[in-house]
Amino acid sequence: MDIVVLEKRAFEQLIDETRRLTQRVESLSRKCQDKQLQKWLTGEDVCAILKISPRSLQTMRSKHKICYAQLGRKFYYRPEEVELVIRQSGKYHSI
């Protein structure tokens, strides 16, 4: 077991910085409430809505015809982006 000794002032600065960091993270979290995954669609959802194959969806991503977010190996799409694709193409059924 190691014992670390800090001056009182250094310890108080560390606590203050930790509090500021926590407040900043909470603030950013509140700003990003609309980005929760429950409001995003999975690739399977988008394929069903657009009536396309997963390969076609991959091609759309590669050609930058649809915006997406990637977490690990999964892709997520905003409903607004899917609606935009529907409006622009005119050949897909709307949601």
N, C-alpha and C positions, 0 to 999 in steps of 0.2 A: 504494500500500500504506500502510495506516494502522498506527501503532504505539500500543498502549494500555498505559499504565503503571499498575500497581496496587500498593498497599502490600502487603507480605507478609501482614499480618493479614487484609486484605480478600480476598486470593487464597485463603487457607486457609479462610476462612468460605464462600467460593463453592464450594470443593471439598467441604467438610463438608455444605453444603446439597444439593449434587448427589448425594452419597452417601446422604443421608437420603431424598431423593426417589426414588432408584433402589430403595432398600430398601422404601419404601412401595408403589411400583408392583409390585415382586415379591411383596410380601405380599398385595396385592389380587388379583393374578393367581392366586396359589395358592388364595385363597378362592373364586374364580370358576371353578374347573376344571370344575364341572358345567355351566357355561354355554357350553361349546364347541359350535360349530355342528354338529359331527359327531353330537351327541346330539339335535339338533333335527330336525324334519321340515319339508320344504318344503310350499308350498301344493299342489303337484301330488300329493305323498304323501298329504296329508290328504284331498284330494278323492277319491283312489282308495280310501282306507280307509273313508271315510264314504259313498262312492258318491254324491257330490253334484257339482254343477257349480262352476266357479270363482266364478260370480256368487253362488251360494248361500253359499259360504264368505265372500265379501265381505260379504254381508248379515249373517252370523253375527258377523263382526268389528264391523260398524257397530252392531249391537244388543248388543254386549259379551257374546255368548254363548260366545265362545272367546277366551282370552288369546293374545297373540302378541307377537313382537318384529319390528321392521322395521329392515333394514339397506339403505339406499338405497331401491330400489324393490321389493325382495324381502321377503316375509313368512316368518317361521319360527315353528313351533309346537312346544311341548314334548310329547313322547309322553303325559305324564301328563294334559295338558289335553285331548288327543284322547280318551283313555280316560274322562275325566270327562264329556265330551259324550256319549259312547256310553252310559255308565251313566245319565245324567240323561234322555236321550231315550228309550232303550229300543227305538227303531226302527232304529238303525243296527247293522251287524254289528261284532263286536269285532275287535280287531287280531289 
